[in-house]
Amino acid sequence: MERIRISLAAARVNAGLSQKEAANQLNTTIKTIQNHESGKTEPGWEMVEKYSKLYGLPIDNISFTRNSA
C-alpha cells in the first residue's frame, strides 16, 4: 500500500504553525524554512528528524523534495 505524503509546508500548516513559529522551535531561520518548503534546498537528516517530531508526523509521510508526492 502506498503511503500518503504531504508537503513540508502542508505538514507545518497542519501542525498549526507559521514559518516564524516553526523556525523558532527548530532553532533556525525563516529563510531556512522557506528554502526547505520551496525545494530550493533539502534538509539534512537531523533537520528531517526535527521536522517530523515538531509536526507530529512520521518521516515517511512528509515530502522533503520539491518533485516527490
Secondary structure, 3 states (H helix, E strand, C coil): CCCCCEEHHHHHHHCCCCHHHHHHHHCCCHHHHHHHHHCCCCCCHHHHHHHHHHHCCCHHHEECCCCCC
